[in-house]
């Protein structure tokens, strides 16, 4: 139903006003006519209310219709104005049309009144259409979106400035050309198919589709096209209109999001995301590794709290630590004994951290789940091994050393009272060797314990201390390091002492040693004959000896000390053909001062 028309009619003859109102009400579907007899009153009425059209006489007291039109235009520039006068002449008609009135009619009989009513109806419709178009145009320009109109021949009839800026052409270069100059054949065919869909529906419709626009310079621009047919009646198609939206940033963000999602899905650790805004902070995302690690698929995991992995032997203290961190909105890491879907146990290192928005509000929690079962088993095995070493050391220290000391004392007494000193001396030497083996065995047991609290020590100072306490005879030492290392200083001294004694035992009392830096550690090298190929493969095994009278425990102790620190030790040939021992994996720092 068309909207009502409000008409302001100005004429100094009340009878003309009444007659015109009667014809308007008969000819127009819905009209309200306000009749006034002088222009001043009409201007006041215009200031007080909204009208769709003004109809005015020409010849009126105090002013004429064109003077009234000029006054009207100063206040209401776009309002339709129809001059309806009994004083008609070509001169007045020419003046009126040149002034910009909407219509000009001479007063007459019923037929002329019908023409006047139809012209008012037409003028109001044009006025309203123009206002709507201008309003939409203002909105579109304010939004800044590229807008185009393609006529019925398939050529651009209109493009706005944002459209021209998008593709890098002047508007004059675009109008008259077909879209094929900024689209490939596939995109052109896609737009034609979409337009066909719109037209075949038989009613107004809009199609939204992706299209790559080829600018004058640079790569194609990914856009979103919102296309509709221009309003038309019957079979006369007037063309299409569309709005483009540059979605380059959206595409980049989508690609970035897809990359991050793939990274989460394919991460080597289990990843979960929970939503604290929902009841019981349920999981809203789990990755592939979580599914693989726990045996629960996504459908079973999404929507529930991850405590469903806990079981009868899960330690409550670790669970409580996790709860307290979440309540405090702080990250934490705990080790939990969890249970897979099939009921098997596994050790899970769970690390959680809050995800905050721009206002620092926690919106989600991210959790990292790492299966550390193998690590925990190795840790347990190491503890058992250390317990066995302690037990072994206790046995060696008490059960062997005591009778050994008794034997040494008894042989010494027998030697002092016997004439057969030679055999008893040999027995004492054997007992001394046994004592040396006991001492080295105890040292091997002690050095195998993991270093728990290393400290920064000056490597050169440790080397010098070791050299001063080791039995190095006439050997010489060159120290070429200026670094500090994280180590247990006592055990590090023992490492160097054993390497130094090993060099003297195997290369002679006048051997030269050199200690220097490696990119991730240090080395000890001598200028002796090198490593005997016969023992090269078993060099670090306890009891292996390449020199007469040596217990063979020295290098085994070196390896145990290195392993306890998390280092590695390897024997190789030195620059001058001697033995070279390289210790790597060392946490080292440059010495501040020397």
C-alpha positions in Angstrom: 0.0 0.0 0.0 1.5 3.4 -1.1 2.3 5.9 1.7 0.0 8.8 2.2 0.8 12.0 0.4 0.7 15.3 2.3 0.1 18.3 0.0 0.2 22.0 1.0 -2.1 24.0 -1.4 -1.7 27.8 -1.4 -4.3 30.0 -3.2 -6.1 33.2 -2.2 -9.4 31.8 -3.5 -11.1 29.4 -0.9 -13.4 27.9 -3.6 -10.4 26.8 -5.7 -8.8 25.3 -2.6 -12.0 23.3 -1.8 -12.4 22.1 -5.3 -8.8 21.0 -5.7 -8.9 19.1 -2.4 -12.0 17.3 -3.5 -10.4 16.2 -6.8 -7.1 15.2 -5.0 -9.1 13.0 -2.6 -10.9 11.4 -5.5 -8.0 10.8 -7.8 -5.3 9.8 -5.3 -5.3 6.7 -3.2 -4.2 8.3 0.1 -3.8 12.1 0.3 -4.1 14.8 3.0 -4.4 18.3 1.7 -3.6 21.3 3.9 -5.1 24.5 2.3 -3.9 28.1 3.1 -4.7 31.4 1.5 -1.4 33.3 1.7 2.3 32.4 1.2 3.4 33.6 4.7 1.1 31.2 6.4 2.3 28.5 4.0 5.9 29.1 5.0 5.0 28.8 8.7 3.2 25.5 8.1 6.2 24.2 6.2 8.4 25.0 9.2 5.9 23.2 11.5 5.4 20.0 9.6 6.6 17.7 6.8 4.9 17.9 3.4 5.6 15.9 0.2 4.5 18.6 -2.3 3.5 22.2 -2.6 0.8 23.4 -5.0 0.7 27.2 -5.4 -1.3 29.9 -7.3 0.7 32.5 -9.2 -1.2 35.7 -8.8 -1.7 36.4 -5.0 -1.8 39.6 -2.9 1.5 40.8 -1.5 3.6 38.2 -3.5 3.3 36.0 -6.5 3.9 32.3 -6.9 7.5 32.5 -8.1 8.5 34.8 -5.3 6.9 32.3 -2.9 8.9 29.5 -4.7 12.2 31.4 -4.1 11.4 31.8 -0.4 10.5 28.1 -0.2 13.7 27.0 -1.9 15.8 28.9 0.8 14.3 26.6 3.4 13.3 23.5 1.6 15.5 23.2 -1.4 14.3 19.7 -2.7 10.5 19.8 -2.0 8.4 19.4 -5.3 6.6 22.6 -6.3 3.8 22.7 -8.8 2.6 26.1 -10.1 -1.2 26.1 -10.7 -2.5 29.4 -11.9 -5.4 31.0 -13.7 -3.1 33.8 -15.1 -1.3 31.7 -17.7 1.1 32.9 -20.3 4.1 31.7 -22.1 6.3 34.2 -20.3 5.1 33.0 -16.8 5.5 29.4 -17.9 9.1 30.1 -19.2 10.0 31.9 -16.0 8.6 29.1 -13.8 10.4 26.3 -15.7 13.6 28.2 -15.7 13.3 28.8 -12.0 13.1 25.0 -11.5 9.5 24.4 -10.6 8.5 20.7 -10.8 5.3 21.4 -12.9 3.3 24.2 -14.4 -0.5 24.0 -15.0 -3.2 26.5 -15.9 -6.4 26.4 -14.0 -9.2 24.7 -15.8 -12.0 22.2 -15.6 -12.2 18.6 -14.3 -9.7 17.2 -16.8 -7.1 19.8 -15.8 -7.6 19.0 -12.1 -7.1 15.3 -12.9 -3.8 16.1 -14.7 -2.8 18.2 -11.7 -3.5 15.4 -9.3 -1.5 12.9 -11.5 1.4 15.3 -11.7 1.5 15.7 -7.9 1.4 11.9 -7.5 4.2 11.5 -10.0 6.3 14.3 -8.5 6.0 12.9 -5.0 7.0 9.4 -6.2 10.1 10.9 -8.0 10.9 13.0 -4.9 10.7 10.0 -2.6 12.7 7.7 -4.9 15.4 10.4 -5.3 15.6 10.8 -1.5 15.9 7.1 -0.9 18.6 6.9 -3.6 20.5 9.8 -2.1 20.2 8.3 1.3 21.5 4.9 0.2 24.2 6.7 -1.8 25.3 8.5 1.3 25.4 5.3 3.3 27.4 3.5 0.6 29.9 6.3 0.3 30.2 6.5 4.1 31.0 2.8 4.2 33.7 3.2 1.6 32.9 0.0 -0.3 33.6 -0.3 -4.0 30.3 -0.1 -5.9 29.6 -0.8 -9.6 26.7 -0.8 -12.0 26.7 -3.0 -15.1 24.2 -2.2 -17.8 22.1 -4.6 -19.9 24.9 -4.9 -22.5 27.4 -6.1 -19.9 29.5 -2.9 -19.7 30.2 -0.8 -16.6 27.8 2.1 -16.5 28.9 3.4 -13.1 31.7 2.8 -10.6 32.5 4.9 -7.5 35.8 6.2 -6.4 36.6 3.3 -3.9 36.1 0.9 -6.8 38.5 2.8 -9.0 41.1 2.9 -6.2 40.7 -0.8 -5.6 41.8 -1.8 -9.1 44.1 1.2 -9.8 42.3 2.7 -12.8 40.5 6.1 -13.2 36.8 5.9 -13.3 36.8 7.2 -16.9 39.0 4.3 -17.9 36.5 1.8 -16.4 33.1 3.0 -17.5 32.2 1.5 -20.9 34.4 -1.5 -20.5 33.3 -5.0 -19.6 34.3 -6.7 -16.3 36.4 -9.1 -18.3 39.3 -6.7 -18.1 39.6 -7.1 -14.3 38.5 -10.8 -14.1 39.6 -14.0 -15.6 37.2 -16.1 -17.8 36.2 -18.3 -14.8 35.2 -15.3 -12.7 33.2 -13.8 -15.6 31.3 -17.0 -16.1 30.6 -17.2 -12.3 29.1 -13.7 -12.3 26.9 -14.5 -15.3 25.6 -17.7 -13.7 24.9 -15.8 -10.5 23.0 -13.1 -12.4 21.1 -15.8 -14.2 20.0 -17.3 -10.9 18.8 -13.9 -9.7 16.7 -13.3 -12.9 15.2 -16.8 -12.9 13.8 -16.4 -9.4 11.4 -13.8 -10.6 11.8 -11.7 -7.5 14.5 -9.4 -6.0 17.5 -11.4 -4.9 21.2 -11.0 -4.0 24.0 -13.3 -4.7 27.2 -13.4 -2.6 30.3 -15.1 -4.0 34.0 -15.0 -4.0 35.9 -13.4 -6.9 39.5 -12.4 -7.5 39.9 -8.9 -9.0 42.9 -8.3 -11.2 44.2 -4.7 -10.5 46.3 -2.7 -12.9 49.4 -3.6 -10.8 50.1 -6.4 -8.3 48.6 -9.7 -7.5 44.9 -10.5 -7.8 42.8 -9.2 -4.9 40.4 -11.6 -3.2 37.0 -10.0 -2.8 33.5 -10.8 -1.9 30.9 -9.7 -4.5 27.3 -8.8 -3.4 25.3 -8.6 -6.6 21.7 -7.9 -7.4 19.7 -7.0 -10.5 18.6 -3.4 -11.0 14.8 -2.9 -10.5 12.9 -3.5 -13.8 9.4 -4.1 -15.0 8.2 -6.7 -17.5 10.9 -8.2 -19.7 13.1 -5.2 -19.8 16.4 -5.9 -18.0 18.4 -2.8 -17.1 21.5 -4.4 -15.6 23.0 -5.3 -12.3 24.5 -3.5 -9.3 27.1 -4.9 -6.9 29.3 -4.1 -3.9 32.8 -5.5 -3.6 34.5 -6.1 -0.3 38.2 -6.7 -0.1 38.8 -9.8 2.0 42.6 -10.0 1.7 43.0 -9.5 5.4 40.3 -12.1 6.2 42.1 -14.6 3.9 45.4 -14.0 5.6 43.8 -14.4 9.0 42.0 -17.5 7.8 45.3 -19.0 6.5 47.1 -18.0 9.7 44.3 -19.6 11.7 44.3 -22.8 9.6 48.1 -23.0 10.0 47.8 -22.6 13.8 45.0 -25.1 13.9 47.1 -27.6 11.9 50.0 -27.0 14.3 47.7 -27.7 17.3 46.2 -30.8 15.6 49.6 -32.3 14.6 51.6 -31.2 17.7 53.6 -34.1 19.3 52.0 -33.4 22.7 48.4 -33.6 23.7 46.7 -30.2 23.6 43.4 -29.3 25.1 41.4 -26.0 25.4 38.7 -25.6 28.0 36.0 -23.0 28.5 35.7 -21.7 32.1 32.5 -19.8 31.2 30.7 -23.1 30.9 29.8 -25.3 33.9 32.7 -27.4 35.2 35.2 -25.9 32.7 34.8 -28.6 30.0 37.1 -29.2 27.1 36.1 -27.6 23.9 39.1 -28.7 21.8 41.4 -31.7 21.9 44.1 -32.5 19.3 45.1 -35.8 17.6 47.9 -36.6 20.1 45.4 -36.3 23.0 43.1 -38.8 21.3 46.1 -41.1 20.6 47.5 -40.8 24.1 44.3 -41.3 26.0 42.3 -43.6 23.7 39.2 -41.3 24.0 37.9 -39.9 20.7 36.8 -36.3 20.3 33.2 -37.0 20.8 33.9 -38.6 24.2 36.3 -35.8 25.2 34.5 -32.6 24.1 32.1 -31.2 26.7 33.6 -32.9 29.8 36.2 -31.9 32.3 39.6 -33.5 31.8 39.5 -35.0 35.4 37.9 -38.1 33.8 41.4 -39.3 33.1 42.1 -39.6 36.8 41.7 -42.9 38.7 42.2 -44.6 42.1 46.0 -44.1 42.3 46.1 -40.5 41.0 47.9 -38.4 43.7 45.5 -35.9 45.3 48.3 -33.4 46.1 49.1 -32.9 42.4 45.4 -32.6 41.6 45.0 -30.0 44.4 48.0 -28.0 43.0 46.2 -28.0 39.6 43.0 -26.8 41.1 44.6 -24.0 43.1 46.5 -22.7 40.0 43.2 -22.6 38.1 41.4 -20.8 40.9 44.3 -18.3 41.1 44.2 -17.9 37.2 47.9 -18.8 37.1 49.9 -21.3 35.0 51.3 -24.5 36.5 52.7 -27.9 35.7 52.1 -31.1 37.5 52.8 -34.9 37.0 49.7 -37.0 37.3 49.1 -40.8 37.1 46.2 -40.9 34.6 44.2 -43.7 33.0 43.5 -44.5 29.4 40.2 -45.5 28.1 41.3 -49.2 28.3 42.2 -48.8 31.9 45.9 -48.8 31.6 47.9 -46.3 33.6 50.2 -43.7 32.2 52.2 -40.8 33.7 51.0 -37.4 32.3 52.9 -34.2 32.7 50.1 -31.6 32.6 50.9 -27.9 32.0 48.0 -25.4 32.0 48.0 -21.7 31.3 45.2 -19.1 31.0 44.2 -17.4 27.8 43.2 -13.8 28.4 41.4 -11.2 26.2 42.3 -7.6 25.8 40.8 -6.8 29.2 43.0 -9.5 30.9 39.9 -11.6 31.5 40.5 -15.3 31.4 38.4 -16.6 28.5 39.9 -20.1 28.1 42.6 -22.4 29.4 45.1 -24.3 27.3 46.5 -27.5 28.5 49.6 -29.5 27.3 49.6 -33.2 28.1 52.8 -35.2 27.7 53.1 -38.9 28.2 56.2 -39.3 30.5 55.7 -42.9 31.4 59.0 -44.0 29.9 60.8 -41.2 31.8 59.2 -42.1 35.1 60.1 -45.8 34.5 63.7 -44.8 33.8 63.6 -42.6 36.9 62.4 -45.5 39.0 65.0 -47.8 37.5 67.7 -45.3 38.3 66.5 -45.0 41.9 66.7 -48.8 42.2 70.2 -48.7 40.7 71.3 -46.1 43.1 69.9 -48.1 46.0 71.9 -51.1 44.7 75.0 -49.0 44.4 74.6 -47.8 48.0 74.1 -51.4 49.1 77.1 -52.5 47.1 79.3 -49.7 48.5 78.2 -50.7 52.0 79.2 -54.3 51.4 82.5 -53.3 49.9 83.3 -50.8 52.6 82.4 -53.0 55.6 82.4 -56.6 54.6 85.6 -56.5 52.5 87.6 -53.7 53.9 87.6 -55.0 57.5 89.0 -58.5 56.7 91.4 -56.9 54.2 92.8 -54.7 56.9 93.1 -57.7 59.2 95.0 -59.6 56.5 97.3 -56.7 55.9 98.1 -56.5 59.6 98.7 -60.2 60.0 101.0 -60.4 57.0 103.0 -57.4 58.2 103.5 -59.1 61.6 104.5 -62.4 59.9 106.9 -60.6 57.7 108.6 -58.9 60.6 109.0 -62.3 62.4 109.9 -64.4 59.3 113.1 -64.9 57.4 111.1 -65.4 54.2 110.4 -61.7 53.5 110.3 -62.0 49.8 107.1 -64.0 49.6 105.5 -62.0 52.4 106.3 -58.8 50.5 104.6 -60.1 47.5 101.5 -60.9 49.6 101.5 -57.4 51.0 101.7 -56.0 47.4 98.7 -58.1 46.5 96.8 -56.9 49.5 97.6 -53.3 48.7 96.3 -53.8 45.2 93.1 -55.3 46.6 92.7 -52.2 48.8 93.2 -50.0 45.7 90.5 -51.9 43.9 88.1 -51.5 46.9 88.8 -47.7 47.0 88.2 -47.3 43.2 85.1 -49.5 43.4 83.6 -47.2 46.1 84.5 -44.2 44.1 82.7 -45.6 41.1 79.6 -46.2 43.1 79.7 -42.7 44.6 80.3 -40.9 41.2 77.4 -42.7 39.5 74.9 -40.7 41.5 73.1 -37.9 39.5 74.4 -34.4 40.2 71.4 -32.6 41.8 72.7 -29.1 42.5 75.6 -28.0 40.2 77.4 -24.7 40.6 79.4 -22.4 38.4 83.1 -23.2 38.7 86.2 -21.9 36.9 87.4 -24.7 34.7 91.0 -23.6 34.7 91.1 -23.4 38.5 89.7 -26.9 38.8 92.3 -28.2 36.3 95.1 -26.6 38.3 93.8 -28.0 41.6 93.6 -31.5 40.1 97.1 -31.3 38.7 98.5 -30.3 42.1 96.9 -33.3 43.9 97.4 -36.0 41.2 100.6 -38.1 41.0 101.9 -36.7 37.7 105.6 -37.2 38.1 107.5 -35.1 35.6 104.6 -34.6 33.2 103.7 -31.1 32.0 100.3 -29.4 31.6 99.0 -26.6 29.3 95.6 -25.1 30.2 93.8 -23.3 27.3 90.4 -22.4 28.7 88.7 -19.3 30.0 85.3 -20.7 30.7 83.1 -21.5 33.7 81.0 -24.6 33.8 78.0 -25.8 35.8 79.3 -28.8 37.7 79.9 -30.5 41.1 83.4 -29.2 41.8 84.6 -32.2 43.8 83.5 -34.7 41.2 84.9 -32.5 38.4 88.3 -32.6 40.1 88.1 -36.4 40.4 87.4 -36.5 36.6 90.5 -34.5 35.8 92.6 -36.4 38.3 91.7 -39.7 36.7 92.4 -38.5 33.2 95.8 -37.1 34.3 96.8 -40.3 36.1 95.6 -42.3 33.0 97.9 -40.2 30.8 100.9 -40.8 33.1 100.2 -44.5 33.5 99.9 -45.1 29.7 102.1 -42.5 28.1 105.0 -42.2 30.6 106.1 -39.9 33.4 107.3 -37.2 31.0 104.0 -36.9 29.0 102.7 -33.5 28.0 98.9 -32.8 28.6 96.7 -30.1 27.2 93.3 -29.0 28.4 91.2 -26.8 26.1 87.7 -25.7 25.1 85.2 -27.4 22.7 82.1 -25.5 21.4 80.0 -27.5 23.9 82.5 -28.7 26.4 86.2 -29.4 26.9 89.0 -31.9 26.1 92.1 -33.4 27.8 94.8 -34.5 25.3 98.3 -36.0 25.7 101.2 -36.5 23.3 101.7 -40.2 24.1 101.4 -43.2 21.9 97.6 -43.1 21.7 94.9 -45.6 22.5 95.7 -49.3 22.2 93.4 -50.7 19.5 93.0 -53.8 21.6 91.1 -52.0 24.3 89.6 -49.1 22.3 86.1 -50.6 22.2 86.0 -51.3 26.0 88.0 -48.4 27.2 85.4 -47.1 29.7 84.4 -50.5 31.1 85.4 -51.1 34.8 88.5 -53.3 35.3 89.8 -52.7 31.7 93.5 -51.9 31.9 96.1 -51.2 29.3 99.0 -50.8 31.7 100.5 -53.3 34.2 99.5 -52.6 37.8 96.6 -50.4 36.9 93.1 -51.2 38.3 91.3 -50.1 35.1 88.7 -48.2 37.1 89.9 -44.6 36.3 88.2 -44.2 32.9 85.1 -45.9 34.2 84.9 -43.3 36.9 85.4 -40.5 34.4 82.5 -41.8 32.4 80.3 -42.1 35.5 81.1 -38.6 36.5 80.3 -37.3 33.0 77.0 -39.2 32.9 76.0 -38.0 36.4 76.3 -34.4 35.0 74.3 -35.2 31.8 77.5 -35.0 29.7 79.1 -37.5 27.3 82.8 -38.5 27.1 84.5 -39.9 24.0 88.0 -41.1 23.4 89.7 -40.2 20.1 93.1 -39.4 18.6 94.8 -36.2 19.5 96.5 -33.7 17.2 99.9 -35.3 17.8 98.7 -38.9 17.8 98.2 -39.2 21.5 94.9 -40.0 23.4 92.3 -37.3 23.5 89.2 -37.3 25.7 86.3 -35.0 24.7 83.6 -34.1 27.2 80.5 -32.6 25.5 77.0 -31.3 26.5 78.5 -29.0 29.1 76.6 -25.9 30.2 79.5 -23.4 30.1 79.9 -19.6 30.3 82.8 -17.2 29.6 84.8 -16.4 32.7 84.2 -12.8 33.8 87.8 -12.1 34.9 91.0 -14.0 34.8 
